[in-house]
């Protein structure tokens, strides 16, 4: 500073060197000095002169300063001086300049000199831009600066951060491109947030704000460098909404990262960072005396919530964020602020806008908002309290706009909420002891304040948006105008106010309400046309030549009249489509009508309202268009123009086409029903097939188990035979053989009992199969699907399998008979070899006779079983032949059905061609002037002739 004062101080005697000469000498010293101290002093002097002689220092010393940054990396002091000098050259930071003069200019002089100051500031910015371009011409200079930021020394890092921030402010896009391609460039800058020195961390926040402006690629890199976690930690450490300007800087950086960046928004949501926003909005009971910084912080926090659920985001992402905000309690916290007392007006307004977008299109959030009550006595719904503010002309304009937006978002795609609002207007639900939303809307609709009229009309229009049921319900609303007079409908009252010639804003609101109400609602159109004064009023408004202010009203009247034509069901004879078009042609002219209709979209405020759903108007007089209404105009303008220009013949053709399409739709519906019935039948048959398949599997498993048991019995029998052969030569063989014979006969009886049970089971199963075959025979005449043939084939296979099983078991029974006979012969031989003891022989003979009688009984049972098996085989053969006959009949029926369908289709085509030819011939006869009688008249005449012939025959008899 001493050197600076010596150069820039007083004017001593003798010639003094100019600033340019001094700077040239200092640059020579920087370039030629070999001692580091000399170069350091010269750079320090350049830094002192760089603010006053900005152009000279930048022109002569920039290259030398860059060379210092490249070569003198070991000395942090000279690096700091060089970075500060470059910063002063590129950025004119007036805030850091000391104000030595105590005589401040008065306010008037500042006001007069403001244009000169602005010109000087622009000139300085141009100088900074020129030096920035010179610095970044070499991309290595920016890379060098990024390398210097890795130095931990405060005197290097802090000036480097400020210099890079100044470069980004001056030439943002170019510097962003260089940093983006620099290896680890963004990561080095993210390390600044972890610096323990707050001044560097805070300036690092400002640097990242500039770096992330308008560059989605850098925004993604910063986000994936864990920026959300670090920034939220800083906000928490600094005291959230009660924090200082550091919290504001963090919030501004978060807004840069999330706004219009779907990838970062999804990353923010998936990282559960929405849940960490809830503590930001905790407010106490006493909300008075908020500091300006707290208001700013909370305003930015609300904007951050709105960025996540903005209507311009993709619907899926918005719905996901809305769901998360409800689940974590953030919506509940916002509603608490909404109903709290003492909250500043601008925060309350922004909170209303935020709640609006959090609930917009989300049924769960809308239902919760409908349940919120204000802390009043008695409690009132939050919607009612907000509507009271909207229709109150003493409330701030921006607050009323916010309430209207909130009401619109509450009703957006919410048919349940629409029904609840309209229900408060119906006579059966009106409660005289409480104020309802419908009463407030009607009060605002017919109040003396034009802005209240417009807001109430738009709000009521949103209760009818895309909801035909509520449009018809609203026709039931009756209003009491004055004592002693009968009530009038809401529709009639709106048209009465229109005809009275109120303010433009009021008439525009009412016309928008009527257009929304009657669009796609023929019943409402009929009610409107039923009043004989409405159509003449509209035609008079459209045909007059009025001023610029009335053009919009004329365009809306043309739109309303066009809706009456397009959605007319011709139920009123005096106001059919054709007669209304003739009226337009006579009173207005088609071209003039279309021109007046185009006044709507040509209005300067139309395009502004069409951009986004939120009402954004600078003054109340500019509130003329609603966003949803602009969509309706865009949809109807073209079709109304076509409808007006259509001739009656085109209308008839269009109606004929509609009827044909309706008939076609009915035919398609019938075929769909037939296909559904066939599908159900097929499903039932499939279930039966699956049931039979399972039964078959069970039977096969049972047969397998029986076969294994039979094999076990055979093995046991063979073992007994071997034992009998060994003991036949012994003296007491008779008793042992007789004992063995008793055991073998016992086994034989058990096996026969088992075979008898199996036989009974098989008979039962065959009976079930016969019943199923009989049911299929009965169903064959009704059902002709391919699934039945497949089932019959399966049943035939199962019956054949059962027949084979019966034959197998009969063979086993025969084998057992042979074994028994062999055993009997062996027993007789053994008896002959006995020792002659009379008592024992007598006992053996008695036992043998008993065994023989038992054997005869078993033979009789075997014979009976054999006869039963033969009878079952006959029944099986009969079932098989019946099934084959049924299958042949089914095939024949299928072929007949196919041929019948083909003949029916041919006949339908022939009838359609014949109808077309008849219609063409009738049309030609009409064109030739012939009178054509309808088919009904001809049929009546033929019937009359036939009756006369019958009478004559009776007379003759």
Protein Blocks (a to p, Z undefined) as FASTA:
>chain_A
ZZmmmmmmccdehjdddfklmmmmmmmmmmmpmbfklmmmmmmmmmmmmmmmmmlmmmmm
mmmmmmmmmmmmmbmklmmmmmmmmmmmmpccfklpccfbfbdcdfklmmmmmmmmmmmm
mmmmmmmmmmmmmmmmpmmlmmmmmmmmmpmbfklmmmmmmmmmmmmmmmmmlmmmmmmm
pghklmmmmmmmmpmblklmmmmmmmmmmmmgopaklmmmmmmnommmmmmmmmmmnopj
mmcfklmmmmmmmmmmmgoplklmmmmmmnommmmmmmmmpccfblghiafklmmmmmmm
mmmmmmmmgfkbcfklmmmmmmmmmmnommmmmmmmmmpghiafklmmmmmmmmmmmmgo
paklmmmmmmpccdddddddfklmmmmmmmpmkbcfklmmmmmmmmmmmmgoplklmmmm
mmmmpmklccfkbccfklmmmmmmmmmblklmmmmmmmmmmmmgoplklmmmmmmpccdf
bghiacddfklmmmmmmmnopafklmmmmmmmmmmmmgoplklmmmmmmpmklmmmmmmm
mmpccdfklmmmmmmmmmmmmmmmmmpghlafklcfklmmmmmmmmnopklmmmmmmmmm
mpmklmmmmmpmbdcdfbfklmmbcfklmmmmmmmmmmmmmmmmpcfklmmmmmmmmmmm
mmmmmmmmmmmmmmmmmmmmmmmmmmmmmmmmmmmmmmmmmmmmmmmmmmmmmmmmmmmm
mmmmmmmmpmklmmmmmmmmmmmmmmmmmmmmmmmmmmmmmmmmmmmmmmmmmmmmmmmm
mpccfklmmmmmmmmmmmmmmmmmmmmmmmmmmmmmmmmmmmmmmmmmmmmmmgoiaklm
mmmmmmmmmmmmmmmmmmmmmmmmmmmmmmmmmmmmmmmmmmmmmmmmmmmmmmmmmmmm
mmmmmmmmmmmmmmmmmmmmmmmmmmnopacddfklmmmmmmmmmmmmmmmmmmmZZ
